[in-house]
Amino acid sequence: MEQLAPRLSAALSHLPDYLGAHVLLSASALVLGLSLSLPLSLAALRWRNFAGVILGGAAVIQTIPSLALLALFYPLLLLLSSATKSLTGASFSALGFLPSLLALSLYSMLPILRNAVTGILGVDPAVKEAALGAGMTPFQTLLRIELPLALPVIMAGIRTASVLVIGTATLSTPVGQTSLGNYIFSGLQTQNWVDVLVGCVAAALLALVADRILAALESMARRRGGRHRLAAAATAVVLILCAGAVAANFRPQAGYIIGAKNFPEQYILAELIDQRLAAAGLHASLRSDLGSAVIFRALTAGDIDVYVDYTGTIWTNEMHRNDSPARNIVLEGVTGWVRDHYGARVLGPLGFENAYVLAMRRDKALALGVNSIADLASVSPQMTVGGDYEIFGRPEWQQLHLAYGLNFHDERQMQPLFMYKAVADSDVDAITAFSSDGRIAQYGLVTLADPKHVIPPYDAILLLSPKRSNDRALITALQSLIGKIDVEKMRKANLAVSREEQQLSPAGAARELWKEITGGGSSE
């Protein structure tokens, strides 16, 4: 309880930034979705054979998992940005706002389309015939009779879409968009339940407020002359949102952009980089919770300037290598490859390795006589293994299967936070842990040897984007981190963030880590 007040204060300090970005994204997506859906609805009514295609297409989009749809837009926009740069010399940022805007706009369309078509079709045909008999044109009938009568049904669809968009916008964090999802993703990874609660409550309240605003607009439109006021207000809103969207996506970024993946070690190292830059008088901003594939492409495209990656990740996922040579050979290979293929720079290794390892409860491993992955293979058909969201689709996992003949009864994906607790509580029999994670010791786990050396080395390395590869100020500020963080220091920092009691924030853990590096010296 004594940590509740400072955690709540820290969470609320981010609220203006997270909430403002969330509102801009959600409102822009709803306006764009509405702008696309209403003309398509009228087209579906005009050409009935076309209606099935439109509604069916919107329904198919709705079945795509929202996080997948958000992630898919990033590489597509990255290709478009590269093509634009080749043709015109100008490019745009494919990270953050644009992929989120496009994905959420598509998600908003189904309820608007369905309700608009249903509402207009539900208008009494006798009323339409009377209007036509009175001399109205079909367009006048649509504008003055059908749309006003169908307005309650149409507004119900818009209100449903607004709630859907606001909720789904919390998932835009992994593609680099600031939102209320920043609270939820980081809170889940660091067991900061105050952050998770603040994010959920803020998103729920925002959805309620948006619904009430739309209800008020609907009431305004029903009054005499209200449609004209509504049209003027809607036009103003559209212009403001479009200007805000353009400004958010195309304004020059101030200072350096530091990237981070979505687990505690990455948060700590990103904060440490930020603190080193601040100590050197350099301004930086953080983009956290990015996926492995997204963050590497963001760096090579110049959307972020610096982040910490791992040699094994680049070796297998980007270079598509399935061998596992010595650490120095992998480091040299990765360094040369990112330089030659992208113009990016490996500033150097931080000094520790964070490799995938298979871990079990110590007592269970002893009872089964399991000391290595080779021993595990014979009992794996009766076992359940837990892993993070990436591992079962990664090349390393496929190589382990082939090399050792692993054949688990079940593979369960989960947040690393729950993964360690799951194996400690025997909900799973083994997990794909991380060698620099302090929770291995905390939960009394034992890591299994890899006698065939299938898993490649995973040295933590500082990567600089092509445009920052020769930035002397940046290099000078970060040079003090190269080779200075051993695995015990990193485990201690990771555990300080991951444990439930006396937990530190990532920024606090970064400050303590710097003291460890400097032997207790100033964080400046």
TIRO-805034 format. One record per residue (C-alpha): z, y, x; residue number from 1; residue in three letters. Coordinates in steps of 0.25 Angstrom, whole numbers, padded with zeros to 4 digits, always signed. Each point is the difference from the previous one (the first is absolute). Layout:
# residues N
{{Z; Y; X}; NUM; "ALA"};
...
# end
This chain:
# residues 524
{{+0000; +0000; +0000}; 1; "MET"};
{{+0003; +0009; +0011}; 2; "GLU"};
{{-0015; +0000; +0005}; 3; "GLN"};
{{-0005; +0003; -0015}; 4; "LEU"};
{{+0001; +0015; +0001}; 5; "ALA"};
{{-0007; +0002; +0014}; 6; "PRO"};
{{-0011; -0010; -0005}; 7; "ARG"};
{{-0002; +0007; -0013}; 8; "LEU"};
{{-0001; +0013; +0007}; 9; "SER"};
{{-0010; -0005; +0010}; 10; "ALA"};
{{-0008; -0006; -0011}; 11; "ALA"};
{{+0000; +0013; -0008}; 12; "LEU"};
{{-0004; +0008; +0012}; 13; "SER"};
{{-0014; -0007; -0001}; 14; "HIS"};
{{-0001; +0001; -0015}; 15; "LEU"};
{{-0009; +0013; +0000}; 16; "PRO"};
{{-0010; -0005; +0010}; 17; "ASP"};
{{-0001; -0014; -0007}; 18; "TYR"};
{{+0001; +0005; -0014}; 19; "LEU"};
{{-0011; +0011; +0002}; 20; "GLY"};
{{-0010; -0010; +0007}; 21; "ALA"};
{{+0003; -0010; -0011}; 22; "HIS"};
{{-0003; +0010; -0011}; 23; "VAL"};
{{-0012; +0006; +0006}; 24; "LEU"};
{{-0006; -0014; +0002}; 25; "LEU"};
{{+0004; -0005; -0014}; 26; "SER"};
{{-0005; +0012; -0007}; 27; "ALA"};
{{-0013; +0000; +0008}; 28; "SER"};
{{-0003; -0014; -0003}; 29; "ALA"};
{{+0003; +0001; -0015}; 30; "LEU"};
{{-0010; +0012; -0001}; 31; "VAL"};
{{-0011; -0007; +0008}; 32; "LEU"};
{{+0002; -0013; -0008}; 33; "GLY"};
{{+0000; +0009; -0013}; 34; "LEU"};
{{-0013; +0007; +0005}; 35; "SER"};
{{-0007; -0013; +0002}; 36; "LEU"};
{{+0006; -0008; -0012}; 37; "SER"};
{{-0004; +0010; -0012}; 38; "LEU"};
{{-0015; +0001; +0004}; 39; "PRO"};
{{+0000; -0015; +0002}; 40; "LEU"};
{{+0007; -0002; -0014}; 41; "SER"};
{{-0011; +0009; -0007}; 42; "LEU"};
{{-0011; -0008; +0007}; 43; "ALA"};
{{+0006; -0013; -0005}; 44; "ALA"};
{{+0000; +0005; -0014}; 45; "LEU"};
{{-0014; +0005; +0001}; 46; "ARG"};
{{-0005; -0013; +0006}; 47; "TRP"};
{{+0008; -0011; -0005}; 48; "ARG"};
{{-0006; -0011; +0009}; 49; "ASN"};
{{+0005; +0009; +0012}; 50; "PHE"};
{{+0014; +0000; -0006}; 51; "ALA"};
{{+0003; -0015; +0004}; 52; "GLY"};
{{-0004; +0003; +0014}; 53; "VAL"};
{{+0009; +0013; +0001}; 54; "ILE"};
{{+0012; -0006; -0006}; 55; "LEU"};
{{-0002; -0013; +0008}; 56; "GLY"};
{{-0001; +0007; +0013}; 57; "GLY"};
{{+0012; +0008; -0002}; 58; "ALA"};
{{+0008; -0013; -0004}; 59; "ALA"};
{{-0005; -0007; +0013}; 60; "VAL"};
{{+0005; +0012; +0008}; 61; "ILE"};
{{+0013; -0001; -0007}; 62; "GLN"};
{{+0002; -0015; +0004}; 63; "THR"};
{{-0001; +0004; +0015}; 64; "ILE"};
{{+0014; +0001; +0006}; 65; "PRO"};
{{+0003; +0015; +0002}; 66; "SER"};
{{+0004; -0001; +0014}; 67; "LEU"};
{{-0013; -0008; +0004}; 68; "ALA"};
{{-0009; +0010; -0007}; 69; "LEU"};
{{+0007; +0012; +0007}; 70; "LEU"};
{{-0002; -0008; +0014}; 71; "ALA"};
{{-0014; -0003; -0003}; 72; "LEU"};
{{-0004; +0015; -0002}; 73; "PHE"};
{{+0005; +0003; +0014}; 74; "TYR"};
{{-0011; -0008; +0008}; 75; "PRO"};
{{-0011; +0005; -0010}; 76; "LEU"};
{{+0004; +0014; +0002}; 77; "LEU"};
{{+0001; -0002; +0015}; 78; "LEU"};
{{-0015; -0005; +0000}; 79; "LEU"};
{{-0004; +0012; -0008}; 80; "LEU"};
{{+0007; +0010; +0009}; 81; "SER"};
{{-0007; -0006; +0012}; 82; "SER"};
{{-0014; +0000; -0007}; 83; "ALA"};
{{+0003; +0015; -0004}; 84; "THR"};
{{+0004; +0003; +0014}; 85; "LYS"};
{{-0013; -0006; +0005}; 86; "SER"};
{{-0009; +0007; -0010}; 87; "LEU"};
{{+0007; +0014; -0001}; 88; "THR"};
{{+0010; +0001; +0012}; 89; "GLY"};
{{+0011; +0001; -0010}; 90; "ALA"};
{{+0010; -0010; -0004}; 91; "SER"};
{{+0012; -0001; -0009}; 92; "PHE"};
{{+0013; -0008; +0000}; 93; "SER"};
{{-0001; -0013; -0006}; 94; "ALA"};
{{+0016; -0002; +0001}; 95; "LEU"};
{{+0009; +0004; -0011}; 96; "GLY"};
{{-0004; +0008; -0011}; 97; "PHE"};
{{-0015; -0004; -0003}; 98; "LEU"};
{{+0002; -0015; +0000}; 99; "PRO"};
{{+0012; +0002; -0009}; 100; "SER"};
{{-0007; +0010; -0009}; 101; "LEU"};
{{-0012; -0009; -0002}; 102; "LEU"};
{{+0008; -0013; -0003}; 103; "ALA"};
{{+0010; +0007; -0010}; 104; "LEU"};
{{-0011; +0006; -0007}; 105; "SER"};
{{-0007; -0013; -0002}; 106; "LEU"};
{{+0013; -0006; -0005}; 107; "TYR"};
{{+0002; +0011; -0010}; 108; "SER"};
{{-0013; -0002; -0007}; 109; "MET"};
{{+0002; -0013; -0008}; 110; "LEU"};
{{+0010; +0006; -0010}; 111; "PRO"};
{{-0007; +0013; -0002}; 112; "ILE"};
{{-0014; -0007; -0002}; 113; "LEU"};
{{+0006; -0010; -0010}; 114; "ARG"};
{{+0008; +0010; -0008}; 115; "ASN"};
{{-0012; +0010; +0000}; 116; "ALA"};
{{-0009; -0010; -0006}; 117; "VAL"};
{{+0010; -0006; -0009}; 118; "THR"};
{{+0004; +0014; -0005}; 119; "GLY"};
{{-0014; +0005; -0003}; 120; "ILE"};
{{-0005; -0013; -0006}; 121; "LEU"};
{{+0013; +0000; -0009}; 122; "GLY"};
{{-0005; +0013; -0007}; 123; "VAL"};
{{-0003; -0002; -0015}; 124; "ASP"};
{{-0016; -0001; +0000}; 125; "PRO"};
{{+0001; +0008; -0014}; 126; "ALA"};
{{+0006; +0012; +0008}; 127; "VAL"};
{{-0012; -0001; +0010}; 128; "LYS"};
{{-0010; -0001; -0011}; 129; "GLU"};
{{+0006; +0012; -0007}; 130; "ALA"};
{{-0001; +0008; +0012}; 131; "ALA"};
{{-0014; -0004; +0003}; 132; "LEU"};
{{-0003; +0003; -0015}; 133; "GLY"};
{{+0006; +0014; +0001}; 134; "ALA"};
{{-0011; +0003; +0011}; 135; "GLY"};
{{+0008; -0003; +0013}; 136; "MET"};
{{-0008; -0006; +0011}; 137; "THR"};
{{+0005; -0013; +0006}; 138; "PRO"};
{{+0006; +0008; +0012}; 139; "PHE"};
{{+0007; +0009; -0009}; 140; "GLN"};
{{+0006; -0011; -0008}; 141; "THR"};
{{+0005; -0007; +0013}; 142; "LEU"};
{{+0006; +0013; +0005}; 143; "LEU"};
{{+0006; +0006; -0013}; 144; "ARG"};
{{+0003; -0013; -0008}; 145; "ILE"};
{{+0000; -0013; +0008}; 146; "GLU"};
{{+0008; +0005; +0012}; 147; "LEU"};
{{+0011; +0008; -0007}; 148; "PRO"};
{{+0002; -0012; -0009}; 149; "LEU"};
{{+0000; -0010; +0011}; 150; "ALA"};
{{+0009; +0009; +0009}; 151; "LEU"};
{{+0013; -0007; -0003}; 152; "PRO"};
{{-0006; -0014; +0005}; 153; "VAL"};
{{-0007; +0007; +0012}; 154; "ILE"};
{{+0013; +0007; +0004}; 155; "MET"};
{{+0008; -0013; -0001}; 156; "ALA"};
{{-0010; -0006; +0010}; 157; "GLY"};
{{+0001; +0012; +0009}; 158; "ILE"};
{{+0015; -0001; +0000}; 159; "ARG"};
{{+0000; -0015; +0003}; 160; "THR"};
{{-0009; +0003; +0012}; 161; "ALA"};
{{+0009; +0011; +0005}; 162; "SER"};
{{+0012; -0010; +0000}; 163; "VAL"};
{{-0009; -0010; +0007}; 164; "LEU"};
{{-0005; +0009; +0010}; 165; "VAL"};
{{+0014; +0006; +0004}; 166; "ILE"};
{{+0006; -0014; +0001}; 167; "GLY"};
{{-0012; -0005; +0009}; 168; "THR"};
{{+0000; +0012; +0009}; 169; "ALA"};
{{+0013; -0005; +0006}; 170; "THR"};
{{-0009; -0011; +0006}; 171; "LEU"};
{{-0009; +0011; +0008}; 172; "SER"};
{{+0010; +0000; +0012}; 173; "THR"};
{{-0007; -0011; +0008}; 174; "PRO"};
{{-0013; +0008; +0000}; 175; "VAL"};
{{+0007; +0012; +0006}; 176; "GLY"};
{{+0002; +0008; -0013}; 177; "GLN"};
{{+0014; +0007; -0001}; 178; "THR"};
{{+0006; -0004; -0014}; 179; "SER"};
{{+0013; -0004; -0006}; 180; "LEU"};
{{-0004; -0014; +0005}; 181; "GLY"};
{{+0005; +0005; +0014}; 182; "ASN"};
{{+0014; -0002; -0005}; 183; "TYR"};
{{-0002; -0014; -0006}; 184; "ILE"};
{{-0008; -0006; +0012}; 185; "PHE"};
{{+0009; +0006; +0011}; 186; "SER"};
{{+0013; -0003; -0008}; 187; "GLY"};
{{-0004; -0015; -0003}; 188; "LEU"};
{{-0002; -0002; +0015}; 189; "GLN"};
{{+0013; +0007; +0005}; 190; "THR"};
{{+0009; -0004; -0012}; 191; "GLN"};
{{+0002; +0014; -0004}; 192; "ASN"};
{{+0001; -0002; -0014}; 193; "TRP"};
{{+0003; +0015; -0003}; 194; "VAL"};
{{-0014; +0003; +0004}; 195; "ASP"};
{{-0006; -0011; -0008}; 196; "VAL"};
{{+0008; +0005; -0012}; 197; "LEU"};
{{-0004; +0014; +0002}; 198; "VAL"};
{{-0014; -0004; +0001}; 199; "GLY"};
{{+0000; -0008; -0013}; 200; "CYS"};
{{+0008; +0010; -0008}; 201; "VAL"};
{{-0009; +0012; +0004}; 202; "ALA"};
{{-0012; -0008; -0003}; 203; "ALA"};
{{+0005; -0004; -0014}; 204; "ALA"};
{{+0005; +0015; -0003}; 205; "LEU"};
{{-0014; +0005; +0004}; 206; "LEU"};
{{-0007; -0010; -0009}; 207; "ALA"};
{{+0009; +0005; -0012}; 208; "LEU"};
{{-0003; +0014; +0003}; 209; "VAL"};
{{-0015; -0002; +0001}; 210; "ALA"};
{{+0001; -0007; -0013}; 211; "ASP"};
{{+0007; +0011; -0007}; 212; "ARG"};
{{-0010; +0011; +0006}; 213; "ILE"};
{{-0011; -0008; -0005}; 214; "LEU"};
{{+0006; -0002; -0014}; 215; "ALA"};
{{+0002; +0016; +0000}; 216; "ALA"};
{{-0015; +0002; +0003}; 217; "LEU"};
{{-0003; -0010; -0011}; 218; "GLU"};
{{+0008; +0008; -0010}; 219; "SER"};
{{-0006; +0013; +0005}; 220; "MET"};
{{-0014; -0006; -0002}; 221; "ALA"};
{{+0003; -0003; -0014}; 222; "ARG"};
{{+0003; +0014; -0004}; 223; "ARG"};
{{-0010; +0010; -0006}; 224; "ARG"};
{{-0008; +0005; +0012}; 225; "GLY"};
{{+0008; -0009; +0009}; 226; "GLY"};
{{-0012; -0007; +0006}; 227; "ARG"};
{{-0005; +0013; +0006}; 228; "HIS"};
{{+0014; +0003; +0007}; 229; "ARG"};
{{+0000; -0015; +0004}; 230; "LEU"};
{{-0014; +0001; +0006}; 231; "ALA"};
{{+0004; +0013; +0008}; 232; "ALA"};
{{+0013; -0007; +0005}; 233; "ALA"};
{{-0007; -0012; +0004}; 234; "ALA"};
{{-0011; +0007; +0008}; 235; "THR"};
{{+0011; +0008; +0007}; 236; "ALA"};
{{+0007; -0013; +0003}; 237; "VAL"};
{{-0012; -0007; +0005}; 238; "VAL"};
{{-0004; +0012; +0010}; 239; "LEU"};
{{+0014; +0000; +0005}; 240; "ILE"};
{{+0001; -0015; +0002}; 241; "LEU"};
{{-0014; +0000; +0007}; 242; "CYS"};
{{+0004; +0011; +0009}; 243; "ALA"};
{{+0013; -0006; +0003}; 244; "GLY"};
{{-0006; -0014; +0003}; 245; "ALA"};
{{-0011; +0006; +0009}; 246; "VAL"};
{{+0011; +0008; +0008}; 247; "ALA"};
{{+0009; -0012; +0001}; 248; "ALA"};
{{-0011; -0009; +0006}; 249; "ASN"};
{{-0008; +0010; +0008}; 250; "PHE"};
{{+0010; +0010; +0006}; 251; "ARG"};
{{+0002; -0001; +0015}; 252; "PRO"};
{{+0011; -0009; +0004}; 253; "GLN"};
{{+0011; +0008; +0007}; 254; "ALA"};
{{+0004; -0006; +0013}; 255; "GLY"};
{{+0000; -0016; +0003}; 256; "TYR"};
{{+0000; -0011; -0010}; 257; "ILE"};
{{+0008; -0012; +0003}; 258; "ILE"};
{{-0003; -0013; -0007}; 259; "GLY"};
{{+0010; -0011; -0003}; 260; "ALA"};
{{-0001; -0014; -0007}; 261; "LYS"};
{{+0009; -0005; -0011}; 262; "ASN"};
{{+0012; -0006; +0007}; 263; "PHE"};
{{+0013; +0006; +0007}; 264; "PRO"};
{{-0004; -0001; +0014}; 265; "GLU"};
{{-0013; +0008; -0003}; 266; "GLN"};
{{+0009; +0011; -0007}; 267; "TYR"};
{{+0009; +0001; +0012}; 268; "ILE"};
{{-0011; +0001; +0010}; 269; "LEU"};
{{-0008; +0010; -0008}; 270; "ALA"};
{{+0013; +0009; -0001}; 271; "GLU"};
{{+0002; -0002; +0015}; 272; "LEU"};
{{-0014; +0005; +0003}; 273; "ILE"};
{{+0002; +0012; -0010}; 274; "ASP"};
{{+0013; +0004; +0007}; 275; "GLN"};
{{-0006; -0001; +0014}; 276; "ARG"};
{{-0011; +0009; -0005}; 277; "LEU"};
{{+0010; +0010; -0006}; 278; "ALA"};
{{+0008; +0000; +0013}; 279; "ALA"};
{{-0013; +0004; +0007}; 280; "ALA"};
{{-0003; +0011; -0010}; 281; "GLY"};
{{-0011; -0007; -0008}; 282; "LEU"};
{{-0001; -0001; -0015}; 283; "HIS"};
{{-0003; -0014; -0006}; 284; "ALA"};
{{+0000; -0006; -0014}; 285; "SER"};
{{+0002; -0015; -0004}; 286; "LEU"};
{{-0009; -0009; -0008}; 287; "ARG"};
{{+0009; -0013; -0002}; 288; "SER"};
{{-0002; -0013; -0007}; 289; "ASP"};
{{-0015; -0002; +0004}; 290; "LEU"};
{{-0006; -0014; +0000}; 291; "GLY"};
{{-0004; -0006; +0014}; 292; "SER"};
{{-0015; +0001; -0003}; 293; "ALA"};
{{+0001; +0014; -0006}; 294; "VAL"};
{{+0009; +0006; +0011}; 295; "ILE"};
{{-0010; -0005; +0011}; 296; "PHE"};
{{-0012; +0005; -0007}; 297; "ARG"};
{{+0007; +0013; -0003}; 298; "ALA"};
{{+0003; +0002; +0015}; 299; "LEU"};
{{-0014; -0003; +0004}; 300; "THR"};
{{-0005; +0010; -0010}; 301; "ALA"};
{{+0009; +0011; +0004}; 302; "GLY"};
{{+0008; +0000; -0013}; 303; "ASP"};
{{+0013; -0003; +0008}; 304; "ILE"};
{{+0002; +0004; +0014}; 305; "ASP"};
{{+0010; -0010; +0006}; 306; "VAL"};
{{+0008; -0012; -0004}; 307; "TYR"};
{{+0006; -0013; +0005}; 308; "VAL"};
{{-0008; -0013; -0001}; 309; "ASP"};
{{+0001; -0014; +0006}; 310; "TYR"};
{{-0009; -0006; +0010}; 311; "THR"};
{{-0001; -0013; -0008}; 312; "GLY"};
{{-0003; +0007; -0013}; 313; "THR"};
{{-0013; +0007; +0006}; 314; "ILE"};
{{-0003; -0013; +0008}; 315; "TRP"};
{{-0001; -0009; -0012}; 316; "THR"};
{{-0003; +0010; -0012}; 317; "ASN"};
{{-0009; +0010; +0007}; 318; "GLU"};
{{-0006; -0008; +0012}; 319; "MET"};
{{+0000; -0013; -0007}; 320; "HIS"};
{{+0005; -0008; +0012}; 321; "ARG"};
{{+0007; -0013; -0003}; 322; "ASN"};
{{+0004; -0003; +0014}; 323; "ASP"};
{{+0014; +0003; +0006}; 324; "SER"};
{{+0000; +0004; +0014}; 325; "PRO"};
{{+0011; +0007; +0008}; 326; "ALA"};
{{+0006; +0013; -0004}; 327; "ARG"};
{{-0006; +0008; +0011}; 328; "ASN"};
{{-0014; -0005; -0003}; 329; "ILE"};
{{+0001; +0003; -0015}; 330; "VAL"};
{{+0005; +0014; +0003}; 331; "LEU"};
{{-0011; +0003; +0009}; 332; "GLU"};
{{-0010; -0006; -0010}; 333; "GLY"};
{{+0005; +0008; -0011}; 334; "VAL"};
{{+0000; +0013; +0008}; 335; "THR"};
{{-0014; -0001; +0005}; 336; "GLY"};
{{-0005; -0005; -0014}; 337; "TRP"};
{{+0006; +0012; -0008}; 338; "VAL"};
{{-0005; +0010; +0011}; 339; "ARG"};
{{-0014; -0006; +0001}; 340; "ASP"};
{{-0003; -0002; -0015}; 341; "HIS"};
{{+0007; +0012; -0006}; 342; "TYR"};
{{+0004; +0010; +0011}; 343; "GLY"};
{{+0015; -0002; -0004}; 344; "ALA"};
{{+0011; -0002; +0011}; 345; "ARG"};
{{+0011; -0009; +0002}; 346; "VAL"};
{{+0010; +0009; +0007}; 347; "LEU"};
{{+0008; -0012; +0004}; 348; "GLY"};
{{+0010; -0011; -0004}; 349; "PRO"};
{{+0014; +0005; -0005}; 350; "LEU"};
{{+0006; -0012; +0007}; 351; "GLY"};
{{+0003; -0010; -0011}; 352; "PHE"};
{{-0007; -0011; -0007}; 353; "GLU"};
{{+0001; -0002; -0016}; 354; "ASN"};
{{-0007; -0013; -0002}; 355; "ALA"};
{{-0001; -0009; -0012}; 356; "TYR"};
{{+0010; -0011; +0001}; 357; "VAL"};
{{+0004; -0012; -0009}; 358; "LEU"};
{{+0015; +0001; -0003}; 359; "ALA"};
{{+0009; -0010; -0007}; 360; "MET"};
{{+0015; +0000; -0003}; 361; "ARG"};
{{+0007; -0006; +0013}; 362; "ARG"};
{{+0007; -0010; -0008}; 363; "ASP"};
{{-0012; -0005; -0007}; 364; "LYS"};
{{-0008; -0001; +0013}; 365; "ALA"};
{{+0010; -0008; +0007}; 366; "LEU"};
{{+0002; -0009; -0012}; 367; "ALA"};
{{-0015; -0003; +0000}; 368; "LEU"};
{{-0002; +0000; +0015}; 369; "GLY"};
{{-0010; +0011; +0000}; 370; "VAL"};
{{+0000; +0008; +0013}; 371; "ASN"};
{{-0015; +0004; +0000}; 372; "SER"};
{{-0012; +0002; -0010}; 373; "ILE"};
{{-0005; -0013; +0005}; 374; "ALA"};
{{+0013; -0006; -0006}; 375; "ASP"};
{{-0001; +0008; -0012}; 376; "LEU"};
{{-0014; -0006; -0003}; 377; "ALA"};
{{+0005; -0014; -0004}; 378; "SER"};
{{+0010; +0005; -0010}; 379; "VAL"};
{{-0008; +0012; -0006}; 380; "SER"};
{{-0006; -0008; -0012}; 381; "PRO"};
{{+0014; +0000; -0006}; 382; "GLN"};
{{+0003; +0015; +0003}; 383; "MET"};
{{-0003; +0014; -0005}; 384; "THR"};
{{-0003; +0011; +0010}; 385; "VAL"};
{{+0001; +0015; -0003}; 386; "GLY"};
{{-0008; +0011; +0006}; 387; "GLY"};
{{-0003; +0015; -0001}; 388; "ASP"};
{{-0012; +0004; -0008}; 389; "TYR"};
{{-0010; -0001; +0012}; 390; "GLU"};
{{+0003; -0012; +0007}; 391; "ILE"};
{{-0006; -0011; -0008}; 392; "PHE"};
{{-0014; +0007; +0000}; 393; "GLY"};
{{+0001; +0003; +0015}; 394; "ARG"};
{{-0008; -0008; +0011}; 395; "PRO"};
{{+0013; -0003; +0007}; 396; "GLU"};
{{+0005; -0009; -0012}; 397; "TRP"};
{{-0013; -0007; -0001}; 398; "GLN"};
{{+0001; -0003; +0015}; 399; "GLN"};
{{+0014; -0006; -0002}; 400; "LEU"};
{{-0005; -0009; -0011}; 401; "HIS"};
{{-0011; -0005; +0009}; 402; "LEU"};
{{+0008; -0002; +0013}; 403; "ALA"};
{{+0012; -0006; -0006}; 404; "TYR"};
{{-0004; -0006; -0013}; 405; "GLY"};
{{+0009; +0008; -0009}; 406; "LEU"};
{{+0000; -0004; -0014}; 407; "ASN"};
{{+0011; +0007; -0008}; 408; "PHE"};
{{+0003; -0004; -0014}; 409; "HIS"};
{{+0000; +0015; -0004}; 410; "ASP"};
{{-0003; +0014; +0006}; 411; "GLU"};
{{+0007; +0011; -0006}; 412; "ARG"};
{{-0003; +0015; +0003}; 413; "GLN"};
{{+0011; +0010; -0001}; 414; "MET"};
{{+0006; +0013; +0006}; 415; "GLN"};
{{+0006; -0002; +0014}; 416; "PRO"};
{{+0013; +0005; -0006}; 417; "LEU"};
{{+0001; -0012; -0010}; 418; "PHE"};
{{-0007; -0010; +0010}; 419; "MET"};
{{+0012; +0000; +0009}; 420; "TYR"};
{{+0010; -0001; -0011}; 421; "LYS"};
{{-0009; -0011; -0006}; 422; "ALA"};
{{+0001; -0009; +0012}; 423; "VAL"};
{{+0015; +0003; +0002}; 424; "ALA"};
{{+0003; -0004; -0015}; 425; "ASP"};
{{-0009; -0013; +0002}; 426; "SER"};
{{-0010; +0006; -0011}; 427; "ASP"};
{{-0011; -0003; +0011}; 428; "VAL"};
{{+0001; -0010; +0011}; 429; "ASP"};
{{-0007; +0009; +0011}; 430; "ALA"};
{{-0005; +0014; +0001}; 431; "ILE"};
{{-0010; +0007; +0009}; 432; "THR"};
{{+0009; +0009; +0007}; 433; "ALA"};
{{-0002; +0012; +0010}; 434; "PHE"};
{{+0006; -0002; +0014}; 435; "SER"};
{{+0006; +0014; +0001}; 436; "SER"};
{{+0007; -0001; -0013}; 437; "ASP"};
{{+0015; +0001; +0001}; 438; "GLY"};
{{+0001; -0008; -0013}; 439; "ARG"};
{{-0003; -0013; +0007}; 440; "ILE"};
{{+0014; +0001; +0007}; 441; "ALA"};
{{+0006; +0006; -0012}; 442; "GLN"};
{{-0003; -0012; -0009}; 443; "TYR"};
{{+0002; -0010; +0011}; 444; "GLY"};
{{-0014; -0005; +0001}; 445; "LEU"};
{{-0007; -0007; +0011}; 446; "VAL"};
{{-0014; +0002; +0004}; 447; "THR"};
{{-0009; -0012; +0003}; 448; "LEU"};
{{-0008; -0001; +0013}; 449; "ALA"};
{{-0015; +0001; +0000}; 450; "ASP"};
{{-0003; -0011; +0011}; 451; "PRO"};
{{-0015; +0001; -0002}; 452; "LYS"};
{{+0000; +0016; +0001}; 453; "HIS"};
{{-0008; +0002; -0012}; 454; "VAL"};
{{+0007; +0013; -0004}; 455; "ILE"};
{{-0006; +0011; +0009}; 456; "PRO"};
{{+0009; +0010; +0007}; 457; "PRO"};
{{+0004; +0012; -0009}; 458; "TYR"};
{{+0004; +0011; +0010}; 459; "ASP"};
{{+0003; +0013; -0008}; 460; "ALA"};
{{-0010; +0011; +0005}; 461; "ILE"};
{{-0002; +0015; -0002}; 462; "LEU"};
{{-0014; +0002; -0006}; 463; "LEU"};
{{-0007; +0014; +0001}; 464; "LEU"};
{{-0012; +0004; -0009}; 465; "SER"};
{{-0013; +0003; +0007}; 466; "PRO"};
{{+0001; +0015; -0002}; 467; "LYS"};
{{+0014; -0001; +0006}; 468; "ARG"};
{{-0003; -0009; +0011}; 469; "SER"};
{{+0001; +0011; +0011}; 470; "ASN"};
{{+0010; +0009; -0007}; 471; "ASP"};
{{+0009; +0004; +0011}; 472; "ARG"};
{{+0011; +0006; -0008}; 473; "ALA"};
{{+0001; -0013; -0009}; 474; "LEU"};
{{-0001; -0009; +0012}; 475; "ILE"};
{{+0011; +0007; +0008}; 476; "THR"};
{{+0009; +0000; -0012}; 477; "ALA"};
{{-0001; -0015; -0002}; 478; "LEU"};
{{-0001; -0004; +0014}; 479; "GLN"};
{{+0015; -0002; +0001}; 480; "SER"};
{{-0001; -0011; -0010}; 481; "LEU"};
{{-0009; -0009; +0008}; 482; "ILE"};
{{+0007; -0013; +0005}; 483; "GLY"};
{{+0014; +0006; -0004}; 484; "LYS"};
{{+0003; -0009; -0013}; 485; "ILE"};
{{+0004; -0014; +0003}; 486; "ASP"};
{{+0002; -0010; -0011}; 487; "VAL"};
{{+0015; +0001; -0001}; 488; "GLU"};
{{-0001; +0015; -0002}; 489; "LYS"};
{{-0010; -0002; -0011}; 490; "MET"};
{{+0008; -0011; -0007}; 491; "ARG"};
{{+0012; +0009; +0000}; 492; "LYS"};
{{-0008; +0011; -0006}; 493; "ALA"};
{{-0006; -0009; -0011}; 494; "ASN"};
{{+0013; -0006; -0004}; 495; "LEU"};
{{+0006; +0014; -0001}; 496; "ALA"};
{{-0010; +0003; -0011}; 497; "VAL"};
{{-0001; -0013; -0007}; 498; "SER"};
{{+0014; -0004; -0001}; 499; "ARG"};
{{+0008; +0003; -0013}; 500; "GLU"};
{{+0012; +0006; +0006}; 501; "GLU"};
{{+0001; +0012; +0008}; 502; "GLN"};
{{-0015; +0002; -0001}; 503; "GLN"};
{{-0007; +0010; +0008}; 504; "LEU"};
{{-0013; +0008; -0005}; 505; "SER"};
{{-0012; -0003; +0009}; 506; "PRO"};
{{+0001; +0014; +0005}; 507; "ALA"};
{{+0015; -0003; +0004}; 508; "GLY"};
{{-0004; -0013; +0006}; 509; "ALA"};
{{-0011; +0007; +0008}; 510; "ALA"};
{{+0010; +0010; +0006}; 511; "ARG"};
{{+0010; -0011; +0004}; 512; "GLU"};
{{-0012; -0008; +0006}; 513; "LEU"};
{{-0004; +0012; +0008}; 514; "TRP"};
{{+0015; +0001; +0005}; 515; "LYS"};
{{-0001; -0014; +0004}; 516; "GLU"};
{{-0013; +0003; +0008}; 517; "ILE"};
{{+0006; +0012; +0007}; 518; "THR"};
{{+0014; -0007; +0002}; 519; "GLY"};
{{+0007; +0009; -0010}; 520; "GLY"};
{{-0007; +0013; +0003}; 521; "GLY"};
{{-0004; +0010; -0010}; 522; "SER"};
{{-0010; -0003; -0011}; 523; "SER"};
{{-0007; +0013; +0005}; 524; "GLU"};
# end
